[in-house]
Amino acid sequence: MSDNPQNRFGAENGASGVMQSRTTGTSLFGRRSANAEAQTVPARTTANNTTRGSVASLFSKRSNLVASPAVTSSVGGVSNTPRDTPVRNADHHKRNGNAIASVMRKTATPARAQFTPSDYPGITKLAIASQRAGYDSVAARNPDILPTTQDRLAVQSRTVSDAQYRRFAQYIEDQSGIVLGDNKHYLVNSRLSALLLRFKVSTIDELINRAMQPNVYKDISSAVIDAMTTNETLWFRDTYPYLALKNMILPELARSARMPVRIWSAACSSGQEPYSIAMIVQEQATALNHVNPDQCQIIGTDISPEMLDRCRFAHYDNHALARGLSAERKARFFKPTKDPNVMRVDDKIKNMVAFKQMNLLGSYSLLGRFDVIFCRNVLIYFSNEVKSQILSKFSLCLNPGGYLILGSSESIQGLSDKYEMIRCNPGIAYRLKN
Ligand SMILES: C[S@@+](CC[C@H](N)C(=O)[O-])C[C@H]1O[C@@H](n2cnc3c(N)ncnc32)[C@H](O)[C@@H]1O
């Protein structure tokens, strides 16, 4: 059998193997966690760079300011500014005054400009540092550095209105299943602000208007849904699912001589979960009862094309590699790249996994049947009704006796009677009832 997963999966998944959103019929797109941010970013995400650049430039202003004696000498509100260098200080204050004005316009306290921490993540720290350094008193004396009308409008443009928030929350739930809840305005503001520049839209309300017309603004719609997902993940997350796979599930499948063995990582984020599964299968290849890695198909799906790009690229930086991966596994399953801070997944592991975009709210009929489904840390974002529908759909695409593995804080209790609970000590798996 070919090692090319596209060949291995193509036949079983139907001719195109393309999965589409149920509701838009187009691709719906996926976000970022601290971890995902730290991972090497493939080309698709470069559109965000402008935003990052502008934030970086504000920080470079910060460096200038912090380096200044006028700043460092007044930390804690006690001014120690040297008084014996008036000429230098006048010039110095003038220069710093401009810089301070610029910073203050962007970081004014809520009382002055109604900024919230989510308006400028990171910059708030600067505001706090600035206030500690005594800029408040500088601002009070200098009308030039009070916020302008433009500043106030800028803040308003980054703030979702109440009515729009309610419409948007419903839209996101309809499209992705994610329930935002009543008071997550700050989340919407912080996650969508970065898209204003990218799509050249002046307000969040307008961005949302466009996002809710996916037939007209497909890219915006996709990016907005992508921005509202959470992509936190790590290698061998929670350990116990991988112990259950290694000690219980794979030996059972080997004894039943099932071929091929098919494992689905539903909502795979940036790939750590399906690649961890592939590593376990490889590690067990010499065990007494083992599944042949060449006869094991692993499929990773996610709503987010951006995350799927990362999965396929399979390059991870040191920060991502440090999360859950032992030195031994790193040495065995990763290869160095030209960048000393980045490693790529070895082809032996990479070729065991195929990735496809798929919305869990849609149909799974093109995927075929599986022996194991990992669906971890995504059901928590959905309503009970949606969880129940998804659990029911999973049961239809599991082989008899197949296993479902949920996140450590997720359960099927009150949601499905199609599975029996198996205690794995540690952890729990769910087996499809006969
Ligand atoms: C928190 S991550 C979990 C990743 C991995 N399963 C783990 O446990 O580490 C949740 C993932 O679910 C994806 N997601 C959210 N809604 C989805 C949906 N309706 N269909 C498919 N994937 C979705 C997000 O894009 C994100 O990558």
The ligand as a Tripos MOL2 file, in Angstrom:
@<TRIPOS>MOLECULE
LIG
   27    29     1     0     0
SMALL
NO_CHARGES

@<TRIPOS>ATOM
      1 C1         -9.2020   23.5460   21.8810 C.3       1 LIG1
      2 S1         -8.8740   22.8930   20.3050 S.3       1 LIG1
      3 C2         -8.7090   21.1710   20.6980 C.3       1 LIG1
      4 C3         -7.5670   20.5370   19.9560 C.3       1 LIG1
      5 C4         -7.2950   19.0670   20.3360 C.3       1 LIG1
      6 N1         -8.4410   18.2410   20.0980 N.3       1 LIG1
      7 C5         -6.8700   18.9600   21.7840 C.2       1 LIG1
      8 O1         -7.6300   18.4790   22.6090 O.co2     1 LIG1
      9 O2         -5.7500   19.3660   22.1020 O.co2     1 LIG1
     10 C6        -10.4980   23.0110   19.5940 C.3       1 LIG1
     11 C7        -10.4930   22.9380   18.0710 C.3       1 LIG1
     12 O3        -11.8410   22.7610   17.6480 O.3       1 LIG1
     13 C8        -11.9970   23.4120   16.4090 C.3       1 LIG1
     14 N2        -13.4270   23.6260   16.1920 N.ar      1 LIG1
     15 C9        -14.2400   24.5220   16.7950 C.ar      1 LIG1
     16 N3        -15.4780   24.4080   16.3240 N.ar      1 LIG1
     17 C10       -15.4590   23.4230   15.4040 C.ar      1 LIG1
     18 C11       -16.4400   22.8390   14.5740 C.ar      1 LIG1
     19 N4        -17.7110   23.2520   14.5900 N.pl3     1 LIG1
     20 N5        -16.0700   21.8480   13.7440 N.ar      1 LIG1
     21 C12       -14.7910   21.4110   13.7120 C.ar      1 LIG1
     22 N6        -13.8190   21.9250   14.4780 N.ar      1 LIG1
     23 C13       -14.1500   22.9190   15.3140 C.ar      1 LIG1
     24 C14       -11.1820   24.6780   16.5560 C.3       1 LIG1
     25 O4        -10.8280   25.2080   15.3040 O.3       1 LIG1
     26 C15        -9.9970   24.1750   17.3770 C.3       1 LIG1
     27 O5         -8.9110   23.8830   16.5530 O.3       1 LIG1
@<TRIPOS>BOND
     1     1     2 1
     2     2     3 1
     3     2    10 1
     4     3     4 1
     5     4     5 1
     6     5     6 1
     7     5     7 1
     8     7     8 2
     9     7     9 1
    10    10    11 1
    11    11    12 1
    12    11    26 1
    13    12    13 1
    14    13    14 1
    15    13    24 1
    16    14    15 ar
    17    14    23 ar
    18    15    16 ar
    19    16    17 ar
    20    17    18 ar
    21    17    23 ar
    22    18    19 1
    23    18    20 ar
    24    20    21 ar
    25    21    22 ar
    26    22    23 ar
    27    24    25 1
    28    24    26 1
    29    26    27 1
@<TRIPOS>SUBSTRUCTURE
     1 LIG1         1 GROUP 0 **** ****
